[in-house]
Structures are given as structure tokens and as C-alpha cells.
Amino acid sequence: MTRPIVLSNGELHVGINNFGLVHDFYYPYVGLENHAAGKDLRHHVGVWIDGEISWLDDHASDWQTTFSYPHRGLVGRVAAVNERLGVILEFDDAVDATMNAFFRNIHVVNTREYEREIRLFTHQAFVIGDSRSNTDTAQYLPDSDAILHYRGRRVFVVSGSHDGKPFDQHTVGIFGIEGKEGTYRDAEDGELSMSNVEHGRVDSTLRFTLHIAPHESARVHYWIAAGTSLREALQINKLIWKDGVDHYMHGTLHWWHKWLEPTEQVLDRMDEQYRDSFRQSVMIIKSQIDKRGAVIASTDSAMLNYWRDAYAYCWPRDGAYVLWPLIRLGYTEEPQRFFEFCRRVMHPSGYLMHKFRADGALGSSWHPYIHDGVVAPPIQEDETALVVFVFAQYYGMHKNPKLLDDFYEEMIKPMATFLAEFVDDKTGLPKPSYDLWEEVFLTTTYTTATVYAALLAAGDLAEAAGDADNAVAWRAAADDIYDAAHKYLYNEKRQSFYKGVITKDGEMTYDERIDTSSVFGAFMFGLFPIRETELQNSLQSLLKAFPTHDDAYGLPRYENDTYLRVDDATPGNWWFISSLWLAQYCVETGDTDMAHTIIRWVQSHAGSTGVLSEQVNPHTGESLSVAPLTWSHAEYVATLLDIITEPEHS
């Protein structure tokens, strides 16, 4: 399920689902410890009117819900309209920029011609610490006008006010065990049982009773304060009671306006039709970055309902692609912390593993150490190469000697040494590793391109650091890889780059599938210059294999991609990443009309808040897989930056 609204401060991250309900609640890392993952943990919101209860995720035909980011900051707006009941709920949602609190400013509108009593119910369900054991506790705190949920060093204090007064009823109970659905069921008669404590798998519900005149409205301020101790969470709750939600909402907007200044500076050079979506993408990217450096692929946990795992990890590749447009915009804090993260988690041998949790621990993996008899680290070599390459771009923009002092010896040198030595003696190409799609163990054209570019970049860094010997050695290694690529990686029969090659039993085996990463990787990283016949032919072969037409400008990853594939009649689902790579190629070659066409196609398949998924159903145009996908947004931002920075072609 798409998360049309995501909110974050780098520690507390909240995802709002298509019903307007809290469905992801990460703390204290973005992407790690989701205390509300799963369909049974969504935080229900409902109204009791004229003897009837209606929850936002019930009676789908009654509630019409829309989403937006209207404030030029990461403050979301949810509007839920129920014409049958004559009520509108408008939520302004935010995670505070400087303290760990989630706010919902709820505007309740009575659209009837007569005064009404409307009872608003807010429900909270946590499984604290991603645990599936039943050892949480919830308690009513009369001295704090709040409900406390806690387990160990994860503490959440839930409260709210109307006209300066707290909720008028509450209840605490259990759900998902002993036949209990949850305390929100206690609200169906408009009354709560006032239970004060429970342990196990626990939830809670608050009630606010509003008396609203005809065509008038009332506001409820609701919040969850998060801490690693009871004292910390209670202090945040106390501050909110003292200063008010509006004070912190305005402060958060001010913080975002300040943070967005580098983004705003480029908008005047951009076509007006792209400005809002560009800003939204930059904010969404920021929402997926933990303050300690990890760049999370996606915080959308919906896939946990159907698959073994979700995307809440830091892939170093994704991180490098995501940081590159932020670097181009002039941001420094996020790249600095990402490179610090990579330095911390780097393997002693100089490479980066498959993926990592936000705290730096190894993420789950399906890659073995033994690959059909070949013993090799279970890595995707491009992840190490891209970190070196993007760091070099970052250094090139700032020329800050401290960057070399902090990173050259401890990160760049071991990474570049690994890249230069991890070469097949027979072919001169990089040794096999997994492809960027995480599926095939071989030497891909794409990975070869990234290693080539990384070694050239490392040579420049070595020269800047006064390391002449390695500057020469790494540039020579890059030249050898360049020569080997031109010898082995082009398929004359298909007039396209091989997806990859591998040496087995002394013989070279080729993967002939056309892969967008092969073509655009060779282009982006200079392995095959843009005017070379091999690149031109490969692009034409790709466009024949994946024709774009009739306002359908999506590209799959590669031929017969089976991942979440909707049917066998198509070569695979459309990916925004692949499609935007084509747009970037078009910008480089001067075909800006086609680039704009692809960008508009991407916009047309985004959500109302600009959220981009990973994939698109080629038949229906609906989003598939996670949304937002941080990498999709990064390629969108990068493509628009290409357009406004690329000189006119004659």
C-alpha cells in the first residue's frame, strides 16, 4: 500500500496510509524498529455521530480521502469527506523537526444545517520494538492527561486536547490475542470503558466530544511523544501541553523552509510544471534519511504483509544515487553522514556488503559465499564503486582538505585497492559479483562501468592526497578494465551490450538479455563514450525491445523481468528508474523534447503528494511494490537538474 504522506526528523518517522491512518511508526531510527508495522496495527480514527460509528478505513464508499503537502514543508494534509454523515475531517500532520513528537491537528467540520455532537475517537496500537511477543504495557497517566505505551527503552506518550482540555474518555486493552480485535471496538456505542492498564499486546483509544454548530467546525490537537525513557517522553508531552501543537507545527515549517533553501534557489530556472513535484521529491528523499547517515530504500512496510521482508534497509548503491542530486543542490550534512556511515560499516577487506540496517548492522541477504562452486564475498561490487565515485564528486565540488583527511586513508584507499585487485586474471574484467538487481552472479556491463569510473575517480583523489603511486596504479587498472570491456562486453549478434559474462570451466558464458542498466550504465559512467557505435547500437536495440508509444514511456529493467510481473505478455513492469535513465540520456544528446515527455509521464503516474513507487503496472498504470521508493525520487530530481544545467545543443 502506498504511503501518500511520509513525515520524519531523522529519528522518528511516520507513514500515513491511503486511509489517512498511521501505518508506519519508526523510532529511534528511520527504517528500524517499526512499532506499527502490519495491517492489524494501523491507528484507527473514527467519528460517532447520531448513534453511528464510522472509521476511516471502514465503509470505503463513504469516506473520500485526498492527500497533499500544501505548506512547502514536510507537513501533510489529509482531507476525509463523508457526505452521508455530513462531516469532514482535515488533518495537518507533522513530525516535529527538533524533538521526537508526531502531531495531528484535526479539523472537524459539521456540514449539516443543525448543531451536532460529534465524538472523535483516536486509536493507537503498537508492537514495540518490532517484537511479536506480548510484553508491552499501556497505562493511563492521570497526572499527565495521557496514555503511556512502553516496552524497555521505547516509550510513547499519547495525548490530545480540545479547547485546551484533554480527552474526556479513554480505554486501554489488548488486541490480536484472546479473541480481542482491539479497543477501538469499545467505541462503537460512543462510550469507552475507562480501563486504566493492560499488558501483553496492548492498544488504547481516546475520545474527544465536540459540540459543533451548523456549518461550523472544531479542532482537536493530538500527539504522540517518543523517548528512550519515561522521563524523556513525559518531558516532551509536558512541553506540548505548555506551548501547544500550533507552536511546534509552525516551528517545524520554519525548519523545513530553511532546509529547503538550496532547493528553492534552483526552482526559478525550472519549468513551472515541475516545481512542486521537484520540491516534494527532495522532501521525500530527506524523510528517508536517518540522521546517523543511513539512506533507507523505502519505509513503506506494506510488503511485510505478503513477503518475507520489506525495503527498510540501506543499500549503499541506493544511498549513493540518492545523495548525488542532494550534493548537486549544495547539501552537505546528509552526504557527510552517509560517507561516515559507509566508513563505519565497510568490511575490513575494503568492500561494502549487500545492505545494512539503519544502525549499521548487516541487513538480511539471500546471497551465498559459494556461487556454483566459486567462493567469493556475497556482494554487489557496484555498491562499493558508487560510494567511491560519488565521494569523488562531493570532494570535487568542495575541495575541502578535511574530507581527504577524514576519508582517504580509512575508506577510499581500501575501497579502491579492493576494486583494483578484484579482477579476473583471464578477462581483465572485474570478478563476478551480484548484479545491481540482486539476482544474478556474473560480471555485468553495468558493474564494470561503475568500477571503471570509480577507479578513475580514486586516481584523482589519490593525486589530491599526495599518493602518487596509487594514483598511477588505479588509473592503470581503470584503463585495463576499459580495454577488457571493449573486447568482451559487446554482443555483435544482438547489437547490444551483454547483461554480463562469467568464466566457467575455462569458458566464457554470456547473458544476452538486454538490460537497461547495461546501456545506461555504460553511458553514465563513460565506459563507452556517447558517440561510440556500440552505445548507439545498444540504445536502438533497447528501444526496439522495449518500445515507447501512445503516452506509455515506461521501461522495464530487462527482458523478461519476473519480479512482481503482472503477466507474461510484457517484458516486465515499468520502472521509474529505468525510464528516467532514458530521459537523462535524451538530455545529454539534446533531445530535450523526449526528456520532457518522459518526465511528464513520470508525473502522471505519481501520487497526489508526488510519491513515486518502484514499479508501474504496464496495463493499468497503478503503482506496484513500495511507495515511496527513495531511488525513484532521486532519479527524478537528478533528471530535472540535468535539464536546467545542461547547455543548449546546437
C-alpha positions in Angstrom: 0.0 0.0 0.0 1.3 3.4 -0.9 2.3 5.9 1.8 1.0 9.1 0.3 2.3 11.0 3.4 5.7 10.4 5.0 7.0 12.5 7.9 10.4 12.4 9.6 13.0 14.2 11.6 15.8 11.7 11.1 14.8 9.7 14.2 11.0 9.5 14.3 9.4 8.5 11.0 5.7 8.2 10.4 4.0 6.8 7.3 0.3 7.7 6.6 -1.6 5.1 4.5 -4.3 5.5 1.9 -7.0 5.7 4.6 -5.2 8.6 6.3 -4.1 6.5 9.2 -0.7 5.9 10.9 0.6 2.7 9.4 4.4 3.0 10.0 5.9 4.4 13.1 9.7 4.1 13.2 11.8 5.1 16.2 14.6 5.8 17.1 16.0 5.1 13.6 14.4 5.9 10.2 13.7 2.4 8.8 14.4 0.4 12.0 12.0 -0.6 14.8 8.7 -0.1 13.1 6.3 -0.2 16.1 3.2 -0.1 13.9 4.0 -2.4 11.0 1.2 -4.6 9.8 -2.4 -4.2 8.9 -3.6 -5.0 12.4 -1.5 -2.1 13.8 -2.9 0.8 11.8 -4.0 3.6 14.1 -7.8 3.9 13.6 -9.6 7.2 13.5 -13.3 7.4 13.7 -16.4 9.5 14.4 -19.5 8.7 16.3 -22.5 10.7 15.0 -26.2 10.3 15.5 -25.7 6.9 17.1 -23.4 5.5 14.4 -19.6 4.9 14.5 -17.6 5.2 11.3 -13.9 4.5 11.0 -11.9 6.0 8.1 -10.9 2.5 6.9 -14.5 1.2 7.0 -17.3 1.9 4.6 -14.9 2.7 1.8 -17.7 4.2 -0.3 -18.5 6.8 2.4 -15.1 8.3 3.0 -13.4 10.2 0.2 -9.8 10.9 1.1 -7.3 13.2 -0.5 -3.7 13.9 0.3 -1.3 16.9 -0.2 1.8 18.7 1.0 0.4 22.2 0.9 2.8 24.1 3.1 6.2 23.9 1.3 7.5 21.7 4.1 7.1 18.2 5.2 3.7 18.8 6.8 1.0 16.6 5.3 -2.6 17.4 4.7 -5.3 14.6 4.7 -8.9 15.6 3.9 -11.5 12.9 4.6 -15.1 13.7 3.5 -18.2 11.7 4.4 -21.2 13.2 2.7 -23.6 10.6 4.1 -22.7 11.5 7.6 -22.3 15.2 6.9 -18.8 15.5 8.3 -15.3 16.4 7.1 -12.0 15.6 8.9 -9.0 17.6 7.9 -5.6 16.6 9.3 -2.4 18.6 9.3 0.2 16.1 10.2 3.9 16.6 11.1 6.8 15.1 12.9 8.5 17.9 14.9 11.8 18.9 13.4 13.8 19.1 16.7 12.1 16.8 19.2 10.5 13.3 18.8 6.8 14.1 18.6 4.2 13.3 16.0 1.3 15.8 15.7 -2.2 15.6 14.1 -4.1 18.9 14.0 -7.6 17.6 13.3 -10.2 20.0 12.0 -13.7 18.5 12.3 -16.3 20.2 10.1 -20.1 19.8 10.6 -21.7 20.2 7.1 -25.3 19.9 8.3 -27.8 22.6 8.9 -28.1 21.9 12.6 -25.9 21.7 15.7 -24.5 18.2 16.4 -22.5 16.3 18.9 -19.6 14.6 17.2 -17.4 12.2 19.1 -13.9 11.8 17.7 -12.0 8.6 18.5 -8.3 8.1 18.1 -6.8 4.6 18.5 -3.2 3.6 18.9 -1.8 0.1 18.5 1.9 -0.7 18.9 4.0 -3.8 18.9 7.0 -2.1 20.4 10.5 -2.9 19.0 9.2 -4.9 16.0 8.6 -7.7 18.5 5.9 -10.3 18.1 5.9 -11.3 21.8 3.2 -9.9 24.1 5.1 -8.0 26.7 4.1 -4.3 26.1 2.3 -2.2 28.7 -0.2 0.6 28.4 -1.4 2.8 31.3 -3.5 5.8 31.8 -1.5 8.6 33.4 -3.9 10.9 35.3 -1.2 13.4 36.3 -0.1 13.9 32.6 -3.5 13.6 30.9 -2.0 10.9 28.7 -1.8 7.2 27.8 1.6 5.6 28.2 2.8 2.7 25.9 6.1 1.3 26.7 8.5 -1.6 26.5 12.0 -1.3 27.8 13.7 1.7 26.3 10.9 2.5 23.9 8.3 4.8 25.4 5.4 6.5 23.7 3.1 9.0 25.5 -0.2 9.7 23.7 -2.4 12.7 24.4 -4.5 15.4 22.9 -6.6 18.4 23.6 -9.8 20.2 22.5 -10.3 23.9 23.7 -7.3 23.4 26.0 -8.8 20.4 27.7 -7.7 16.8 27.5 -9.7 13.9 26.0 -12.8 13.1 28.0 -12.7 9.3 27.9 -10.1 6.7 27.4 -9.6 2.9 27.5 -6.7 0.5 27.4 -6.9 -3.1 26.3 -5.5 -6.0 24.3 -5.7 -6.9 20.6 -4.7 -9.8 18.4 -4.8 -12.3 21.3 -7.5 -14.0 23.3 -10.1 -13.2 20.6 -9.7 -9.5 21.0 -9.8 -7.2 18.0 -8.8 -4.0 19.8 -10.1 -1.3 22.0 -11.4 0.7 19.0 -14.3 -1.8 19.1 -15.2 -0.5 22.5 -16.1 2.9 20.9 -18.9 1.5 18.7 -21.6 2.7 21.2 -19.9 6.1 21.6 -18.6 5.3 25.0 -15.3 3.9 26.3 -14.9 1.6 29.3 -12.2 3.7 31.0 -9.9 0.7 31.6 -6.6 2.1 33.0 -3.9 -0.6 32.5 -3.2 -3.7 30.5 -0.1 -5.7 29.5 0.6 -8.1 26.7 -0.3 -7.0 23.1 -1.9 -3.7 24.1 -3.7 -0.8 22.4 -5.6 2.3 23.6 -8.4 4.6 22.4 -9.1 8.3 23.3 -12.4 10.1 22.9 -13.0 13.8 22.3 -16.6 15.1 22.5 -17.3 18.1 20.3 -20.4 20.2 20.0 -20.4 21.9 16.6 -22.9 24.5 15.3 -24.3 24.3 11.8 -21.6 24.6 9.1 -19.1 25.3 11.9 -16.0 23.4 13.0 -13.8 22.5 15.9 -10.2 21.4 16.3 -8.6 18.6 18.2 -4.8 18.5 18.7 -3.4 15.0 19.0 0.1 13.9 19.6 2.5 11.0 20.4 5.7 11.8 22.2 8.5 9.3 21.8 11.5 8.7 24.0 14.1 6.2 25.1 13.0 6.7 28.7 9.8 7.6 30.5 11.3 10.9 31.6 12.2 11.9 28.1 8.8 11.1 26.6 7.0 12.8 29.6 9.1 15.9 29.2 8.1 16.2 25.5 4.5 15.7 26.4 4.8 18.5 29.1 6.3 20.9 26.5 3.5 20.2 24.1 0.8 20.9 26.8 2.7 24.1 27.7 3.4 25.6 24.3 0.7 24.0 22.2 0.7 22.0 19.0 0.4 25.1 16.8 3.7 26.4 18.2 5.6 23.3 17.2 3.9 22.9 13.8 5.0 26.5 12.9 8.5 25.8 14.2 8.7 22.6 12.1 7.5 24.5 9.0 10.2 27.2 9.6 12.8 24.4 9.9 11.7 22.9 6.6 11.7 26.3 4.8 15.2 26.9 6.0 16.4 23.4 4.9 14.8 23.8 1.5 16.6 27.0 0.7 19.1 25.2 -1.7 16.2 23.6 -3.4 14.2 26.8 -3.7 17.3 28.5 -5.3 17.1 26.3 -8.4 13.3 26.4 -8.9 13.3 29.7 -10.8 15.3 28.0 -13.5 12.9 25.1 -13.8 9.7 24.8 -15.8 6.8 25.8 -13.5 5.0 22.5 -14.1 7.8 20.6 -12.3 8.5 22.9 -9.3 6.0 21.4 -6.8 6.9 17.8 -7.7 10.7 18.6 -7.6 10.3 20.1 -4.1 8.1 17.2 -2.9 10.7 14.7 -4.2 13.5 16.5 -2.3 11.5 16.4 0.9 10.6 12.8 0.5 14.2 11.9 -0.1 15.1 13.7 3.2 12.4 11.8 5.0 14.1 8.5 4.2 17.5 9.5 5.6 18.4 8.6 9.1 20.3 11.4 11.0 23.2 9.0 11.5 23.7 8.6 7.8 21.8 5.5 6.6 19.7 6.2 3.4 16.7 3.9 3.5 15.4 2.5 0.3 11.8 2.7 1.4 10.0 2.9 4.8 6.8 1.5 3.3 6.2 -1.7 5.3 3.2 -3.0 3.3 5.3 -5.8 1.7 5.7 -7.4 5.1 2.0 -8.5 4.8 2.9 -10.6 1.7 6.6 -11.2 1.5 9.4 -12.2 3.8 10.9 -8.7 4.2 10.4 -5.1 3.1 12.8 -2.3 1.9 13.7 -0.6 5.2 17.4 -1.0 4.7 20.4 1.0 3.5 21.7 -0.3 0.2 25.0 1.6 -0.4 24.2 1.8 -4.1 20.8 3.4 -3.4 22.4 5.7 -1.0 25.0 6.9 -3.5 22.4 7.5 -6.2 20.2 9.3 -3.6 22.9 11.6 -2.3 24.2 12.6 -5.7 21.3 15.1 -6.5 21.5 16.4 -3.0 25.2 17.0 -3.4 24.4 18.8 -6.7 21.9 21.0 -4.9 24.6 22.0 -2.3 23.6 19.9 0.7 26.5 18.8 2.9 25.2 17.3 6.1 23.4 14.3 4.5 26.4 13.3 2.3 28.9 13.8 5.1 26.9 11.5 7.4 26.3 8.9 4.7 30.0 8.7 4.0 30.7 8.3 7.7 28.1 5.5 7.8 29.9 3.7 4.9 33.2 4.1 6.6 31.8 2.6 9.8 30.2 -0.4 8.1 32.9 -1.2 5.5 34.3 -4.7 5.5 37.9 -5.0 6.6 38.7 -6.2 3.1 37.5 -2.8 1.6 34.1 -3.7 0.2 30.5 -3.0 1.3 28.1 -5.8 2.0 24.7 -6.3 0.3 22.7 -4.0 2.7 22.6 -2.6 6.2 20.1 -1.7 8.9 19.9 1.9 9.9 22.1 1.2 13.0 24.9 -0.2 10.8 24.2 -3.9 11.4 24.2 -6.2 8.5 20.8 -6.5 6.8 19.2 -9.7 5.6 20.6 -11.2 2.5 20.0 -14.1 0.1 23.5 -14.1 -1.4 25.8 -17.0 -0.5 29.5 -17.1 -0.2 29.7 -20.1 -2.6 28.3 -19.4 -6.1 28.1 -22.6 -8.2 31.5 -23.7 -6.9 33.0 -20.2 -6.9 34.0 -18.8 -3.5 33.5 -15.1 -3.4 32.1 -12.4 -1.0 28.3 -12.1 -1.2 28.3 -8.6 -2.6 27.3 -6.3 -5.4 30.6 -4.7 -6.3 28.9 -1.6 -7.8 27.8 -0.6 -4.3 31.5 -0.1 -3.2 32.3 1.5 -6.6 29.5 4.0 -6.4 30.4 5.2 -2.9 33.9 5.9 -4.2 32.6 7.6 -7.3 30.1 9.8 -5.5 32.5 10.8 -2.8 34.9 12.0 -5.5 32.1 14.2 -7.0 31.4 15.5 -3.5 35.1 16.3 -2.9 35.3 17.9 -6.4 32.6 20.3 -5.5 34.0 21.4 -2.2 37.8 20.8 -2.4 37.9 20.6 1.4 41.2 19.0 2.5 39.4 17.8 5.7 37.4 15.4 3.5 40.6 13.7 2.4 41.9 13.7 6.0 38.8 12.0 7.2 38.1 9.6 4.5 41.0 8.9 2.2 43.1 6.5 4.3 40.2 4.9 6.2 37.7 4.5 3.3 38.8 5.5 -0.2 42.1 3.8 -0.2 40.9 0.3 1.0 37.9 0.5 -1.3 39.9 1.5 -4.4 42.5 -1.1 -3.6 39.8 -3.8 -3.4 38.3 -2.6 -6.7 41.7 -2.7 -8.5 42.6 -6.1 -7.2 39.1 -7.8 -7.6 39.8 -8.5 -11.3 39.6 -11.7 -13.3 43.0 -12.9 -14.5 41.6 -14.4 -17.7 39.4 -11.5 -18.9 40.8 -8.4 -17.1 37.2 -7.6 -16.1 36.0 -7.2 -12.5 35.4 -10.6 -10.9 31.8 -11.8 -10.8 29.5 -10.4 -8.1 25.8 -9.9 -8.0 24.1 -7.5 -10.4 22.5 -4.3 -9.2 19.1 -6.0 -9.3 20.4 -8.5 -6.8 19.6 -11.6 -8.8 22.5 -12.9 -11.0 26.1 -13.7 -10.1 28.3 -12.6 -13.0 30.4 -9.7 -14.3 27.8 -7.3 -15.6 28.4 -4.4 -18.1 26.8 -2.1 -15.5 29.1 -3.1 -12.7 32.2 -2.9 -14.9 31.2 0.6 -15.8 30.9 1.7 -12.2 34.2 0.1 -11.3 35.9 1.8 -14.2 34.6 5.2 -13.2 35.3 4.6 -9.5 39.0 3.8 -10.2 39.4 6.9 -12.3 37.8 8.9 -9.6 40.0 7.2 -6.9 43.1 8.1 -9.0 42.1 11.8 -8.8 41.6 11.5 -5.1 44.9 9.8 -4.7 46.6 12.6 -6.6 44.9 15.2 -4.4 46.0 13.3 -1.3 49.6 13.2 -2.5 49.5 9.4 -3.0 51.2 9.3 -6.5 51.8 5.6 -6.6 48.2 4.7 -6.1 47.0 7.4 -8.5 49.0 5.8 -11.2 48.1 2.2 -10.2 44.3 2.9 -10.1 44.2 4.8 -13.3 46.1 2.0 -15.0 43.7 -0.5 -13.6 40.8 1.6 -15.0 42.5 1.6 -18.4 42.8 -2.2 -18.4 39.2 -2.6 -17.5 38.2 -0.2 -20.3 40.1 -2.3 -22.8 38.7 -5.5 -21.5 35.1 -4.1 -21.6 35.6 -3.2 -25.3 36.9 -6.7 -26.0 34.3 -8.7 -24.2 31.1 -6.9 -23.4 29.5 -6.0 -26.7 27.3 -8.6 -28.4 27.6 -8.2 -32.2 24.8 -10.6 -32.8 22.2 -8.6 -30.9 23.9 -5.3 -31.5 23.8 -4.6 -27.8 25.8 -4.9 -24.6 25.7 -8.2 -22.8 24.0 -8.1 -19.5 27.1 -9.9 -18.3 29.7 -12.6 -18.7 31.2 -15.3 -16.4 34.0 -17.7 -16.9 33.1 -21.3 -16.0 35.2 -24.4 -16.6 37.6 -22.2 -18.6 34.9 -21.0 -21.0 33.1 -17.7 -21.1 29.3 -17.8 -20.7 27.3 -14.8 -21.8 24.0 -13.4 -20.5 22.5 -11.9 -23.7 19.4 -10.3 -22.2 19.0 -6.6 -22.9 19.2 -4.7 -19.6 18.6 -1.0 -19.2 21.4 -0.9 -16.6 23.9 -2.2 -19.2 23.1 0.5 -21.7 22.7 3.5 -19.4 25.5 2.3 -17.0 27.9 2.3 -19.9 26.7 5.8 -20.8 26.5 7.4 -17.4 30.0 6.2 -16.2 31.8 6.7 -19.5 32.7 3.1 -20.2 31.6 3.6 -23.8 31.6 7.2 -25.0 28.3 8.5 -26.1 29.1 8.7 -29.8 30.6 5.2 -30.0 28.9 2.8 -32.3 28.4 0.2 -29.5 26.5 2.6 -27.3 24.4 3.9 -30.2 23.5 0.4 -31.4 22.8 -0.8 -27.8 20.3 2.1 -27.3 18.5 1.3 -30.5 18.3 -2.4 -29.6 16.9 -1.5 -26.2 14.2 0.8 -27.7 13.2 -2.0 -30.1 13.0 -4.5 -27.3 11.0 -2.0 -25.1 9.2 0.3 -27.5 7.6 3.5 -26.0 4.5 4.9 -27.6 1.0 6.3 -27.0 1.9 8.1 -23.8 3.4 4.9 -22.4 7.1 5.8 -21.8 7.9 3.3 -19.1 10.8 0.9 -19.4 11.3 -2.4 -17.6 14.6 -3.3 -16.0 15.5 -6.0 -18.5 14.0 -8.6 -20.8 11.5 -11.0 -19.1 11.9 -9.5 -15.7 9.8 -11.7 -13.4 9.9 -9.6 -10.2 6.2 -8.8 -9.4 5.5 -9.2 -13.1 1.8 -8.8 -13.8 1.7 -11.2 -16.8 3.9 -12.9 -19.4 2.6 -10.7 -22.2 5.1 -7.9 -21.3 8.9 -8.0 -20.9 8.4 -6.7 -17.3 6.8 -4.0 -15.3 7.8 -0.4 -15.9 10.3 1.1 -13.5 10.7 4.8 -12.9 14.4 4.4 -12.6 14.9 2.8 -16.0 12.6 5.4 -17.7 14.4 8.3 -16.1 17.7 7.0 -17.2 16.4 7.2 -20.8 15.4 10.8 -20.1 18.9 11.6 -18.8 20.3 10.1 -22.0 18.0 12.3 -24.0 19.1 15.4 -22.2 22.7 14.6 -22.8 22.1 14.1 -26.5 20.0 17.2 -26.9 16.6 15.5 -27.3 15.0 17.6 -24.6 11.5 17.2 -26.0 11.7 13.5 -25.4 13.1 14.1 -22.0 10.2 16.3 -21.1 7.8 13.8 -22.4 9.2 11.1 -20.1 9.2 13.4 -17.1 5.6 14.3 -17.7 4.8 10.6 -18.0 6.5 10.0 -14.6 4.5 12.9 -13.1 1.3 11.4 -14.4 2.0 8.2 -12.5 2.9 9.9 -9.2 0.5 10.2 -6.3 -1.2 13.4 -5.4 1.7 14.2 -3.0 4.3 13.4 -5.6 5.1 10.0 -4.2 6.8 7.6 -6.7 6.7 3.9 -6.4 9.3 1.4 -7.6 7.2 -0.1 -10.4 4.1 0.6 -12.5 1.6 -1.9 -13.9 2.0 -1.6 -17.6 -1.7 -2.3 -18.2 -3.4 -0.2 -15.5 -0.8 2.4 -14.6 -1.2 1.6 -10.9 1.7 1.7 -8.5 3.4 -1.6 -7.7 5.8 -2.6 -4.9 6.8 0.0 -2.3 6.0 3.7 -2.4 7.8 6.0 -1.9 11.0 4.4 -3.3 13.8 6.8 -2.5 15.8 5.9 -5.6 12.9 6.7 -7.9 12.7 10.2 -6.4 16.5 10.7 -6.7 16.4 9.9 -10.4 13.5 12.3 -10.9 15.4 15.1 -9.1 18.6 14.3 -11.0 16.9 14.3 -14.4 15.3 17.8 -13.7 18.7 19.0 -12.6 20.2 17.7 -15.8 17.7 19.8 -17.8 18.4 23.0 -16.1 22.2 22.6 -16.0 22.8 21.1 -19.5 24.0 23.6 -22.1 21.9 24.1 -25.2 22.9 21.7 -28.0 23.4 23.1 -31.5 
